[in-house]
Amino acid sequence: MAGGYGDYVKRLKAGLTVAAGVAAGAVSRAAEVAKDLAEDLTAFRALKDYKLAGHVASAGPGGAWRVFAAVSKKPGARHGAAPRRRAAHSSRRGRGLRAAADGGGRLTARRRRRRCTGAVFPEASVWILDKKGLMDQASRAGRARGFDAFFELQRRSAAQMVKLKHPGVVKVIEPLEETGGQMVLLTEPVFGSLANVLGQFADVPTAPPDRTGAALSPLEVKYGLAHLAETLTFLHAEAKLAHCNLCPASVVLTRDGGWKLSGFEFVASTAEFGGPASGGRGVTYEYTSAHPAPWEEYCAPPLGYTAPELVGGCLASSDVALSGAADCFSLAALAAQLLTGRQLLPVGSSTGEYRSRLAGLPSADLSGVPGTLQPLLRGMLSSGPAARPNAAAFGGSQWFTEDMLLRCLKFLDTILQRESGQKVAFLKDLATFWHQFDDRLLQHRVLPPIVAEMRSDMVALAALPVVLAIMGRMKPEGFAASGILPVLRPIFEAADGEVLLALVRHLNVFFGLMPSDAHGSVLVPLMLRAFDSTNTRAQEETLKALQRLAPELPYALLRESLMPRVVALCLRTTSLVVRTTCLALMAQAAHRLDKEAAGAMLDVAGQIVAVDRSAGTALAVLRLGEAVGLHYGPELTCAKVLPLLCPLLASPGLNAAQFGAFVAAVRALLDRVAEKTGAALAAAAEGAGSAAAAAGGGAGARAGGGGGLAAAPPAPAGGSPLAAAAGGARGPAGAGWDAALPSSAGGSSLAAGATPSTGAPWSSAAWSSSPAAPVGGGSTPSSATWGAAAAQQQQRVHGGSGGALAPDIFSSGAPSDLLGGLSLGSPAAGPAAGGSGDLFASLAAPAAPARAQPARSPVLAAALKPPPSAHTNVNLLSGGGRGGDPFAGLAAGAAGGDPFASLAGAGAAPPAAAPGDPFASLAGGAVAGARRPQQQQQQWQGGGGGSLI
């Protein structure tokens, strides 16, 4: 028992060792083949301009030719027109090729190369035949040179393909090149052979998914058979050739859906073998074995599609002259297989089986073949060549001619030769039935020729509805596969008038289908073309489309290319619709632009409202201001947005609802500024308080008038921060409000960056953190100065009486006798002392000795603007104010009495834009009316007569 188990283990180990050796040998041989292939491919001139992109198909006997997709290495490769369209007059050219095609006019390799080259196409197909692999296969069978005859046949086939110029023959870009281990042929891009499609590319493991799942529709089959009939008619009638090898492996489907012939290794001249000069000689092939070796099988046409007269010993007479009837038999056998789904003569290489099935062809089952086509097919399958209808009769049968969709495809094949009137009439009819085509035919056979005809305006207007409808059914992958983008580019560049309008109306369709790199190179120039045109409808449609597309556009395109042109159009246009749409687009894009661009847009809006304050423009500017204020915060809101929007409240065109919406929007902006600024001040105060508390441990014993934060006593419990700020050591006698006043260290103070109460978000404390111009030539007051001055005013209002709250004299709900108890005379007067004078003089008077009173509210006792209920004529701007007037600097520095001159500078130029900024030319032209409304300038100017009330 133990011995048997040990023998089993030994045999298992030996088997595994042998298997590992075989696997290693296979891997080694595969590596050697790949290395040899790479070395060989570098020697081919055809591949110096193209790079292989993957094995996608096969062709020829046994799939011996491996077809690779290739792309040009040259970025400037021109996009050639489709071969079928370049060869529209192929029948006339074919007459001149007969002498070359029959083998009499032999071309040298140099002349053939000169006829093929001259253009580098963006894409191509590289056909590679691995000679070394086939020779190794024959060597292992003892036939080292068994494939030599097959190689010679492939050289002959490639030469015939170069000679024949017809849209039904595969176009050769570079003729055959050969080394000791490889053959290489460069052709137009191909989708695959018919054998690949019928077998779902099972023999091409690396085929892309779009090929492995491809299935031919009935219309594609009919269209392909019609193509083959036309090509065979050319070969038989014009070139005087018989193909003799028509089968699925020799029929190639191009990427645009055309069916073309290859596999010309057995082509023969009917003049040589079928005419009177031939002496009745025929062409026959011997099939000696039912299971031949590959090198034998590849040297004869496939028996299942071969006419009886070409099979040696099949007919009683072997002297049948060669004619095109042999190809008609093969065409009928291929058509029957495509229509019924089964091979008509599945005989392999057995001549006995072939003869047996041949005898039963007259009664063969053709279920699946249309009834109108069955009699014609049975006649083409006759054993006698003379009884077979020719290829022209097959192509002209009722089954083809009565199909409207097929007639449409044939018209598109020759649309280049049609008159403009015919094209327009055809396109109008096509709009009613284009949806009956399947997607592959629409992408490759219907759409490309129609787009190519759009260079004519008359045809373009008729074609656009069909083109846009088809593209609406496409996906980006299908659009890329159709290859129409290079054809669309010049059409977009030359579009004008109604064509331009139609294109921009459907920008979203093109945007969804085109790759991202085409957005900037194709669509953006089209938009700019519309902006520069005088067609306001095109401008409006472009702006509407851009509103939908702006969120998906890259920042660089939006900032550098599009928005500067939109802003320029907004300034230039005389159309209210275009102007408001431009402003709406600017508002939508504001959050994606930088602050400088947003400021430039606000400046342009200021120029616009200086001349147009209509309701539509005002509301559009409001939306722009809201968008900029929401995104860029208080700084830009206060600097540009509010000065732009507030004068528009007086726009004469606003109705009650629009005015209410305008006011609500401005209030929302103000509230947002208060919220953001208050939060910033609170954070600053908290940080400063923490730092002061940490640093004040050993400094509590300090005292005196000049002490710092720790020198002041703590604020009374429940006291106001303003009162605490004023309750420290008093400043020198006669000092103004800008003299530094110490503040309490016990509570949060304005000197430490305290935040105003939420109940009064727009108090002067909220503005204390903003830098201000020096007043009266002095230095800029600190936040402590503002707090101390406010506290002193609070104290003067109460005059030492019991800590009552200071009334807000500017509140809309203030009683009518609110000013009765205030002193308008001497700054030292208490609340009982009446008199007339400057209400705000007390703010500028020297700080009088006063006892610190705890305040119950942080609300300032006085704001900067008195309410209408105050009947005293308060003059803020008079030059004869008391010595410490805090507003003297406002009036003193302004040219012509402008109190804002000291803050903004009279006639100050706008900030310079960054070098190369596309907004530079726009930001510099803001008019004065955009900065401040004229009414406000008139109200505030004048030396002593300007009055607030």
SEDRENZA-229928 format. One line per 10 residues: number of its first residue (from 1); their letters; for each residue x, y, z of C-alpha. Coordinates in steps of 0.1 Angstrom, whole numbers, plus 2048, in hexadecimal, padded with zeros to 3 digits. Layout:
NUM	A	X,Y,Z; ...
% end
This chain:
1	MAGGYGDYVK	800,800,800; 81C,818,809; 82F,80F,7EA; 812,816,7D4; 80D,838,7E3; 832,840,7DF; 830,837,7BA; 812,84D,7B6; 825,86B,7C5; 843,865,7AF
11	RLKAGLTVAA	82D,864,78F; 81B,883,79A; 83C,895,7A0; 849,88A,77E; 829,895,76D; 82A,8B7,77E; 84F,8BB,774; 847,8B4,74F; 829,8CC,750; 83E,8E7,75F
21	GVAAGAVSRA	858,8E2,744; 83E,8E3,728; 82F,903,737; 852,913,73A; 85A,90A,717; 839,919,70B; 840,939,71E; 863,93A,710; 857,935,6ED; 83C,950,6F1
31	AEVAKDLAED	856,968,6FE; 86D,960,6E1; 851,966,6C8; 848,987,6D8; 86C,992,6D8; 870,988,6B3; 850,999,6AB; 85B,9B9,6BC; 87C,9B8,6AB; 86D,9B2,689
41	LTAFRALKDY	853,9CD,68C; 86D,9E7,693; 87B,9E1,671; 85B,9E9,65E; 859,A0C,64E; 833,A0B,650; 834,A0A,676; 84B,A27,67A; 82D,A3E,677; 814,A29,68A
51	KLAGHVASAG	812,A19,6AD; 800,9F8,6B3; 7E2,9FB,6CA; 7D7,9D7,6CE; 7CD,9B7,6BC; 7A9,9BD,6B0; 7A1,9A5,694; 7AE,98A,67C; 7AA,982,657; 7B6,96A,63D
61	PGGAWRVFAA	7B6,944,63D; 7B5,937,660; 7B8,95A,66E; 7DC,95A,664; 7DD,980,661; 7DB,991,683; 7CC,9B4,680; 7D7,9CF,699; 7C9,9F1,69E; 7E3,A0D,699
71	VSKKPGARHG	7E4,A32,6A0; 7FA,A4C,690; 819,A57,6A3; 817,A79,692; 7FF,A91,6A3; 7FA,AA5,683; 7ED,A87,66F; 7D1,A92,659; 7AF,A82,65C; 7A9,A74,639
81	AAPRRRAAHS	786,A71,62B; 776,A50,62C; 784,A39,611; 761,A32,603; 75C,A57,5FD; 77E,A5D,5ED; 777,A40,5D5; 755,A4C,5CA; 760,A4B,5A5; 770,A29,5A9
91	SRRGRGLRAA	75F,A19,58B; 771,A32,574; 792,A2D,585; 78D,A07,583; 78F,A08,55D; 7B2,A15,560; 7BD,9F9,578; 7B4,9DB,562; 7D6,9D8,553; 7E7,9DA,576
101	ADGGGRLTAR	7CD,9C2,586; 7D1,9A6,56D; 7F6,9A2,575; 802,9B0,554; 80E,9D1,561; 826,9C7,57D; 82E,9E3,596; 84E,9E5,5A8; 84E,9E8,5CE; 85A,A0C,5CC
111	RRRRRCTGAV	83E,A16,5B4; 824,A04,5CA; 831,A17,5E9; 82F,A38,5D7; 80B,A31,5CE; 801,A27,5F2; 813,A41,607; 811,A66,609; 7FA,A6A,628; 7FB,A60,64C
121	FPEASVWILD	7D8,A58,659; 7CE,A5B,67E; 7C5,A37,680; 7CC,A17,66C; 7CD,9F2,66E; 7ED,9DD,66E; 7EB,9BA,65F; 807,9A4,66C; 80E,980,660; 825,96D,677
131	KKGLMDQASR	83A,959,65E; 851,94C,679; 835,93D,68D; 827,92B,66F; 849,91F,664; 850,911,687; 82E,8FF,686; 838,8EF,664; 85A,8E6,671; 84C,8D3,68E
141	AGRARGFDAF	838,8BE,674; 857,8B8,65E; 84D,8D2,644; 864,8EF,64A; 85B,900,62A; 837,8F5,628; 829,919,62A; 83F,927,60F; 823,924,5F5; 80A,935,60D
151	FELQRRSAAQ	822,952,613; 825,957,5ED; 7FF,958,5EB; 7FD,973,606; 817,988,5F3; 801,985,5D4; 7E2,98F,5E7; 7F2,9AE,5F6; 7FE,9B9,5D4; 7DB,9B6,5C5
161	MVKLKHPGVV	7CC,9CA,5E2; 7E5,9E6,5DA; 7DC,9E6,5B5; 7B6,9E6,5B9; 7A7,A07,5C1; 782,A03,5CA; 76D,A0B,5E8; 765,9E6,5EB; 78A,9DC,5EE; 79D,9E1,60F
171	KVIEPLEETG	7B2,A00,60B; 7D8,9FB,610; 7EB,A18,61F; 80D,A08,61E; 816,9EA,608; 822,9C9,616; 843,9C8,629; 854,9A8,632; 871,99B,647; 87C,978,64E
181	GQMVLLTEPV	862,974,66A; 845,98C,662; 82F,99B,647; 81F,9BD,64D; 804,9CF,63A; 7F6,9F1,643; 7D1,9F7,63A; 7B4,A0D,642; 7A4,A07,664; 790,9E7,664
191	FGSLANVLGQ	776,9DA,67D; 77D,9B5,677; 777,999,65E; 754,98B,658; 761,96B,667; 76A,97E,687; 747,98D,689; 735,96C,682; 74B,95B,69D; 748,979,6B5
201	FADVPTAPPD	76E,97E,6B4; 774,95D,6C6; 795,95A,6B5; 7A0,97C,6C1; 7A3,97B,6E7; 7AE,99F,6EA; 792,9AD,6D5; 780,9CC,6E4; 75D,9C7,6F3; 74D,9DB,6D8
211	RTGAALSPLE	758,9C0,6BF; 752,9A1,6D3; 72E,9AA,6D8; 728,9B6,6B4; 70B,9A6,6A1; 700,9AE,67E; 6DD,9BD,679; 6C8,9B2,65B; 6CE,9D4,64B; 6F4,9D1,650
221	VKYGLAHLAE	6F3,9AF,63F; 6DF,9BC,622; 6F6,9DA,61E; 715,9C5,620; 709,9AC,606; 700,9CA,5EF; 724,9D6,5F4; 732,9B4,5EB; 71D,9B3,5CB; 729,9D5,5C0
231	TLTFLHAEAK	74D,9CC,5C6; 74A,9AB,5B3; 739,9BD,597; 757,9D4,595; 76F,9B7,595; 75D,9A3,57B; 753,9BF,563; 76E,9D9,567; 78E,9C7,574; 786,9A6,562
241	LAHCNLCPAS	78F,992,582; 780,976,595; 786,977,5BB; 783,951,5C0; 786,955,5E6; 765,965,5F2; 75F,958,615; 75B,967,639; 781,968,63E; 787,97E,61F
251	VVLTRDGGWK	76A,997,626; 775,9B3,63C; 75E,9CB,64F; 76C,9EE,652; 766,A03,670; 74C,A19,65E; 737,9FA,656; 743,9F3,632; 749,9D0,625; 769,9CC,611
261	LSGFEFVAST	77C,9B1,600; 79F,9A4,609; 7AF,982,603; 7B8,986,5DF; 7D1,969,5DF; 7BC,954,5C7; 7B1,971,5B0; 7B3,968,58B; 7AE,97A,56B; 78E,970,558
271	AEFGGPASGG	79F,97D,538; 7BB,964,53D; 7A7,946,549; 785,94D,53B; 788,95E,51A; 78E,951,4F7; 7B3,956,4FB; 7B4,93F,518; 7AC,920,503; 791,916,51B
281	RGVTYEYTSA	7A9,911,538; 79A,913,55B; 7A6,916,57E; 7A2,8FA,597; 7AE,8F2,5BA; 7B5,8CF,5C8; 7A8,8C4,5EA; 7B9,8A3,5F0; 7B2,89F,615; 794,8A4,62B
291	HPAPWEEYCA	7AC,8AF,647; 7C9,8C1,636; 7E7,8D0,648; 7E4,8F6,64C; 7FE,8FD,631; 7E9,8E9,619; 7C7,8F6,625; 7D2,91A,622; 7DD,916,5FD; 7BA,910,5F0
301	PPLGYTAPEL	799,923,5F3; 782,917,60E; 76E,8FA,5FF; 74D,904,60F; 74B,924,5FB; 75C,919,5DB; 74A,915,5BA; 749,8F1,5AB; 75D,8FB,58C; 77B,905,5A3
311	VGGCLASSDV	77B,8E3,5B5; 791,8CA,5A3; 77E,8AB,598; 75C,8B9,5A3; 74D,8BF,581; 74C,8A7,564; 75E,8C0,54E; 77E,8CF,55C; 781,8E8,53F; 768,901,54D
321	ALSGAADCFS	775,924,546; 779,93C,563; 75F,957,567; 74F,96D,581; 735,952,586; 74D,941,59F; 74A,95F,5B6; 724,960,5B2; 722,93C,5BF; 738,947,5DD
331	LAALAAQLLT	722,966,5E2; 702,951,5E3; 711,939,5FC; 71C,956,612; 6FA,967,610; 6E8,947,619; 6FD,943,638; 6F8,968,643; 6D2,966,63E; 6CC,943,64C
341	GRQLLPVGSS	6E6,943,667; 6F6,922,65C; 710,919,643; 702,90B,622; 71F,8F3,61B; 730,8E9,63C; 748,8D1,62B; 76A,8DB,639; 783,8CE,61F; 771,8AE,616
351	TGEYRSRLAG	769,8AD,5F1; 753,88F,5F6; 73C,8A2,60E; 73E,8C0,5F6; 731,8AC,5D9; 715,89D,5EE; 708,8BE,5FA; 70D,8CE,5D8; 6F4,8B6,5C9; 6D9,8C1,5E2
361	LPSADLSGVP	6DD,8E6,5DE; 6BF,8EA,5C7; 6A9,8DF,5E3; 6BD,8ED,600; 6AB,8FC,61E; 6AC,922,61A; 694,92B,636; 69E,94D,642; 6A5,95A,61F; 68B,973,613
371	GTLQPLLRGM	673,964,5FA; 67C,97E,5DF; 6A1,974,5E2; 69E,94E,5E3; 69A,948,5BD; 6B8,95E,5B6; 6CE,94C,5D0; 6C4,929,5C3; 6CE,935,5A0; 6F0,942,5AC
381	LSSGPAARPN	6F6,920,5BD; 6F2,90C,59D; 70E,8F4,594; 711,902,571; 722,924,570; 70D,92F,552; 6ED,92C,565; 6F7,943,581; 6EB,967,582; 708,980,585
391	AAAFGGSQWF	711,997,5A2; 6FF,9B5,592; 6DE,9A1,590; 6E2,998,5B5; 6E8,9BC,5BF; 6CB,9C8,5AB; 6B1,9AF,5B8; 690,9BB,5C6; 69C,9B2,5E9; 6B5,9CE,5E7
401	TEDMLLRCLK	6A4,9E8,5D2; 684,9EA,5E6; 694,9F0,607; 692,A15,60F; 6AD,A14,62A; 6C5,A03,613; 6BE,A1D,5F8; 6C5,A38,612; 6E7,A28,61B; 6F0,A26,5F6
411	FLDTILQRES	6E7,A4B,5F1; 6FE,A54,60E; 71A,A41,5FE; 718,A58,5DF; 70B,A78,5F0; 72B,A8A,5E6; 720,A88,5C2; 6FD,A94,5C7; 6EF,AB7,5C0; 6E7,ACD,5DE
421	GQKVAFLKDL	6C2,ACB,5D6; 6C2,AA5,5D7; 6D5,AA6,5F8; 6BC,ABD,608; 69E,AA9,5FC; 6AF,A89,609; 6B6,A97,62B; 692,AA3,62F; 686,A80,628; 6A1,A70,63E
431	ATFWHQFDDR	693,A84,65C; 674,A6E,65A; 684,A4C,65C; 6A8,A4F,669; 69D,A3E,68A; 699,A1D,677; 6BE,A19,674; 6D2,A06,68F; 6EC,A19,6A4; 70A,A0B,692
441	LLQHRVLPPI	6FE,A15,670; 6F4,A38,67D; 716,A3E,68B; 72B,A31,66E; 716,A32,64E; 6FC,A4D,653; 70A,A69,669; 72E,A6E,65B; 724,A75,636; 708,A8C,641
451	VAEMRSDMVA	71F,AA0,658; 739,AA3,63C; 71E,AB4,626; 717,ACF,641; 732,AE5,632; 717,AF3,61C; 6FF,B0A,62F; 6E1,AFF,61B; 6E8,ADA,621; 6F2,AE1,645
461	LAALPVVLAI	6D1,AF0,64E; 6BF,AD2,640; 6D8,ABA,650; 6DA,AC8,673; 6B8,ABA,67F; 6C1,A97,675; 6E5,A9A,682; 6D9,AA7,6A4; 6BE,A8C,6A6; 6D7,A71,69F
471	MGRMKPEGFA	6F1,A7F,6B7; 6D6,A81,6D2; 6D3,A5B,6D0; 6F9,A56,6D1; 710,A50,6EF; 733,A5F,6F2; 742,A3D,6E9; 72E,A3C,6C9; 736,A60,6C0; 75B,A59,6C4
481	ASGILPVLRP	758,A39,6AF; 746,A4B,693; 765,A61,68D; 751,A80,684; 762,A98,69B; 77E,AA2,682; 762,AA8,669; 74E,ABE,681; 76B,AD4,68A; 76D,AE8,669
491	IFEAADGEVL	747,AEB,669; 747,AFA,68C; 763,B12,682; 750,B1F,664; 72D,B20,672; 719,B40,66E; 6F6,B4D,66C; 6DB,B33,671; 6F4,B16,672; 706,B27,68F
501	LALVRHLNVF	6E4,B2C,6A1; 6DB,B08,69C; 6FC,AFB,6A9; 6FD,B10,6C9; 6D9,B06,6D0; 6E5,AE2,6D4; 706,AE9,6E5; 6FC,AD1,701; 6F9,AB4,6E9; 71C,ABA,6DB
511	FGLMPSDAHG	72A,AC0,6FE; 71D,A9F,70A; 72B,A8B,6ED; 74D,A9B,6E6; 76B,A92,6FA; 777,AAB,714; 795,AB7,6FF; 77D,AC1,6E3; 769,AD8,6FA; 785,AF2,6F9
521	SVLVPLMLRA	78F,AED,6D5; 76D,AE9,6C4; 751,AF6,6DA; 761,B14,6EB; 76B,B24,6C9; 747,B1E,6BE; 73A,B31,6DC; 752,B4E,6D7; 748,B4F,6B2; 724,B53,6BE
531	FDSTNTRAQE	72E,B6F,6D6; 740,B82,6BB; 723,B7F,6A2; 707,B99,69F; 6ED,B7E,6A3; 6DD,B85,6C4; 6C9,B65,6C3; 6EA,B51,6C0; 6F9,B65,6DD; 6DB,B5E,6F3
541	ETLKALQRLA	6DA,B39,6EA; 6FF,B36,6F1; 6FC,B47,713; 6DF,B30,71D; 6F3,B12,712; 712,B1E,725; 6FD,B22,745; 6F6,AFD,743; 719,AF3,73A; 72D,B0B,751
551	PELPYALLRE	72D,AF3,76F; 73E,AD9,75A; 757,AEE,748; 77C,AEF,754; 786,B0E,768; 7A0,B19,74F; 787,B19,732; 76D,B2C,747; 785,B46,756; 79C,B4D,739
561	SLMPRVVALC	788,B46,719; 762,B4A,720; 75B,B62,73C; 76F,B7F,72F; 75C,B7D,70F; 73B,B7A,721; 743,B9A,735; 74E,BAC,715; 72D,BA2,704; 71A,BAE,723
571	LRTTSLVVRT	729,BD1,71F; 726,BD1,6F9; 703,BC4,6F2; 6E4,BDA,6EE; 6CD,BBD,6F4; 6BD,BBC,717; 6B8,B96,715; 6DD,B90,70C; 6E9,BA8,727; 6D4,B98,743
581	TCLALMAQAA	6DD,B75,737; 702,B80,739; 6FD,B8C,75C; 6EB,B6C,766; 708,B58,758; 721,B6D,76B; 70D,B68,78B; 70D,B42,785; 732,B40,77E; 73D,B58,79B
591	HRLDKEAAGA	744,B3C,7B3; 75C,B2B,79A; 770,B4B,793; 78B,B5C,7A8; 786,B7B,7BC; 796,B92,7A2; 77F,B86,787; 761,B8A,79D; 76B,BAE,7A5; 76F,BB5,780
601	MLDVAGQIVA	74C,BA8,779; 73E,BBF,794; 750,BDC,784; 741,BD4,763; 71F,BD1,774; 725,BF4,782; 72B,C01,75F; 70B,BF1,752; 6F4,BFF,76D; 703,C22,768
611	VDRSAGTALA	6F0,C23,747; 6D5,C09,74C; 6C1,C07,76C; 6A3,BF4,75E; 693,BDA,774; 6A1,BBC,761; 6C5,BC9,762; 6C2,BD3,787; 6B5,BB0,791; 6D1,B9F,77C
621	VLRLGEAVGL	6EB,BB5,78D; 6DB,BAC,7AF; 6E0,B87,7A7; 704,B8D,79E; 70A,BA0,7BE; 6F9,B85,7D3; 70F,B6A,7C3; 72F,B7D,7C8; 726,B87,7EC; 71D,B64,7F5
631	HYGPELTCAK	73D,B56,7E8; 757,B70,7F1; 74A,B7C,813; 749,B9E,824; 767,BAE,815; 75C,BAE,7F1; 738,BB3,7FC; 740,BD3,80E; 759,BDF,7F5; 746,BDA,7D5
641	VLPLLCPLLA	725,BC7,7D8; 712,BDE,7F0; 71E,BFE,7DF; 712,BEF,7BE; 6F0,BE3,7CA; 6E4,BFE,7E2; 6E0,C19,7C8; 6CB,C01,7B3; 6B0,C01,7CE; 6A5,C22,7BF
651	SPGLNAAQFG	6A2,C14,79C; 683,C22,78C; 679,C02,77B; 675,BEC,79A; 651,BE3,7A4; 647,BDC,7C8; 64F,BB7,7C7; 671,BBC,7B6; 679,BD8,7CF; 671,BC1,7EC
661	AFVAAVRALL	686,BA5,7DE; 6A3,BBE,7D8; 6A1,BCB,7FC; 6A0,BA7,80A; 6BE,B9E,7F6; 6D2,BBC,802; 6C8,BB5,826; 6D3,B91,822; 6F5,B9E,817; 6F7,BB5,834
671	DRVAEKTGAA	6EE,B9A,84D; 708,B83,83E; 722,B9E,842; 718,BA3,866; 718,B7E,86D; 73A,B78,85E; 74A,B97,86C; 73C,B91,88F; 748,B6D,88F; 76B,B79,885
681	LAAAAEGAGS	76C,B94,8A0; 760,B7B,8BA; 77B,B63,8B1; 795,B7F,8B3; 788,B8A,8D5; 789,B67,8E3; 7AD,B62,8D7; 7B8,B84,8E5; 7A7,B7E,906; 7B7,B5C,90A
691	AAAAAGGGAG	7D9,B6B,903; 7D4,B88,91B; 7C8,B70,937; 7E7,B5B,932; 7FE,B78,933; 7ED,B8B,950; 7F6,B74,96D; 811,B8A,97D; 806,BAC,971; 7E6,BAF,986
701	ARAGGGGGLA	7F8,BC7,99F; 7FD,BE2,985; 7E9,C02,988; 7E8,C25,97B; 7DB,C39,95D; 7F3,C2A,945; 7EE,C06,94E; 7E6,BEB,934; 7CB,BD3,933; 7D3,BC4,955
711	AAPPAPAGGS	7D4,BE7,965; 7AF,BEE,964; 797,BE0,97E; 77F,BC5,973; 75F,BCF,964; 740,BCF,97A; 72B,BB1,979; 711,BB3,95F; 721,BD2,951; 724,BDB,92C
721	PLAAAAGGAR	744,BD5,91B; 742,BF9,90E; 73F,C06,931; 75C,BF0,93C; 771,BFD,920; 76A,C21,92C; 76E,C1A,951; 793,C17,952; 7AC,C34,957; 7A1,C53,945
731	GPAGAGWDAA	7B6,C64,92A; 7C7,C85,92E; 7B1,CA4,92F; 7A7,CB1,90D; 7B1,C91,8FC; 79B,C88,8DE; 788,C67,8D8; 7A7,C59,8C6; 7BC,C5B,8E6; 7C4,C38,8F2
741	LPSSAGGSSL	7AD,C2E,90F; 7B5,C10,925; 79B,BF5,927; 792,BDC,941; 7A3,BBB,942; 787,BA9,954; 76F,BA7,938; 76E,BA6,912; 775,BC9,905; 775,BDA,8E4
751	AAGATPSTGA	79A,BE1,8E9; 79F,BBC,8E9; 78B,BB6,8CA; 769,BB0,8DB; 74C,BA7,8C6; 72D,BBD,8C6; 70C,BAF,8D3; 6F8,B9B,8BA; 6DB,BB2,8C1; 6EE,BCE,8AF
761	PWSSAAWSSS	702,BBD,893; 708,BDD,880; 715,BF2,89D; 736,C05,899; 748,BEA,8AB; 742,BD2,88F; 756,BE9,878; 772,BF0,891; 787,BD4,884; 788,BE3,861
771	PAAPVGGGST	7A5,BFB,85A; 799,C1F,858; 7AA,C3F,84B; 7BB,C55,865; 7A3,C6F,873; 7AF,C93,875; 7D1,C89,86B; 7D7,C73,889; 7DD,C4E,88A; 7C2,C35,884
781	PSSATWGAAA	7AE,C2F,8A4; 7B0,C0E,8B4; 792,BF9,8BE; 798,C04,8E2; 793,C28,8D7; 772,C20,8C6; 766,C0D,8E6; 771,C29,8FD; 760,C44,8E9; 740,C30,8E7
791	AQQQQRVHGG	741,C2A,90C; 746,C4F,913; 728,C57,8FD; 714,C3D,910; 71E,C4E,931; 716,C71,925; 6F3,C65,919; 6EC,C58,93C; 6FF,C72,94F; 706,C5C,96D
801	SGGALAPDIF	6E1,C54,973; 6DC,C31,97F; 6EA,C1D,962; 6CB,C20,94C; 6CE,C12,929; 6D8,C2B,90E; 6BB,C2F,8F5; 6C1,C27,8D1; 6B8,C48,8C3; 6BA,C3B,89F
811	SSGAPSDLLG	6A1,C1E,8A4; 682,C21,88E; 66E,C1B,8AE; 67E,C38,8C3; 665,C4F,8D4; 661,C72,8C7; 670,C82,8E6; 68E,C6C,8E5; 6A6,C8A,8E2; 696,C9E,8FE
821	GLSLGSPAAG	6AE,C93,919; 6CD,C95,904; 6E5,CB2,906; 6EC,CC1,8E4; 702,CDD,8F2; 720,CD9,908; 730,CB7,908; 731,CB9,92E; 70C,CBF,932; 6F7,CA4,941
831	PAAGGSGDLF	6D8,C95,933; 6C2,CB0,943; 6D4,CCC,931; 6C2,CD4,911; 6CF,CEA,8F5; 6D5,CE9,8D0; 6F5,CE0,8C0; 708,CC4,8B0; 6FA,CA2,8BC; 71B,C91,8B5
841	ASLAAPAAPA	731,CAB,8C4; 733,C97,8E4; 745,C7C,8D1; 761,C93,8C9; 763,CA6,8EA; 77F,C9F,903; 777,C83,91B; 767,C93,93A; 76D,C85,95C; 751,C6D,962
851	RAQPARSPVL	749,C50,978; 748,C2F,966; 725,C23,965; 71D,BFF,95F; 70A,BFB,93E; 6EF,BE1,939; 6F1,BDF,913; 70E,BDF,8FA; 6F8,BF1,8E1; 708,C12,8D7
861	AAALKPPPSA	6F5,C31,8E1; 6F9,C42,8C0; 6FE,C35,89D; 70D,C4A,881; 6EC,C54,870; 6CF,C65,884; 6AC,C59,87E; 693,C6F,86C; 681,C75,88D; 69E,C8A,89A
871	HTNVNLLSGG	694,CAE,892; 6B5,CBE,89B; 6CA,CC7,87C; 6EA,CB4,883; 707,CBE,86D; 722,CA3,86C; 737,CB3,851; 73B,CD7,85D; 75E,CE2,85F; 759,CF6,87F
881	GRGGDPFAGL	752,CD8,895; 761,CD5,8B7; 786,CCD,8BA; 783,CA8,8BC; 769,CA2,8A0; 76F,C7E,895; 760,C85,873; 775,CA3,86A; 78D,C8E,856; 771,C81,840
891	AAGAAGGDPF	768,CA3,834; 78A,CB3,835; 79B,C9B,81D; 781,C9A,801; 786,CAE,7E2; 767,CC3,7DC; 758,CB9,7FD; 756,C94,7F7; 759,C84,819; 764,C63,80A
901	ASLAGAGAAP	783,C71,7FA; 798,C69,818; 78D,C45,818; 78C,C3B,7F4; 7A1,C56,7E4; 791,C6D,7CA; 791,C5E,7A8; 7A5,C40,7B3; 7AD,C28,797; 7A1,C05,79A
911	PAAAPGDPFA	7BB,BEB,7A4; 7D1,BDF,789; 7CA,BBC,77B; 7E3,BA1,77B; 7F9,B9E,75C; 7E8,B8A,741; 7C6,B8B,752; 7AA,B8A,738; 795,BA0,750; 7AF,BBC,750
921	SLAGGAVAGA	79E,BCF,734; 77C,BCB,745; 784,BD4,769; 794,BF5,762; 775,C06,752; 75E,C09,770; 74C,C2A,76F; 748,C41,78C; 723,C3B,78E; 72A,C17,798
931	RRPQQQQQQW	73C,C21,7B7; 723,C38,7C7; 701,C45,7BC; 6FF,C69,7B3; 6E4,C70,7CC; 6FA,C65,7E9; 717,C7B,7DC; 700,C9A,7DC; 6F3,C92,7FF; 715,C8F,80F
941	QGGGGGSLI	728,CAB,7FD; 72B,CCF,809; 740,CDE,824; 727,CE8,83F; 705,CE7,830; 701,CC1,82A; 6E8,CB3,842; 6DF,C8F,84A; 6BB,C97,854
% end
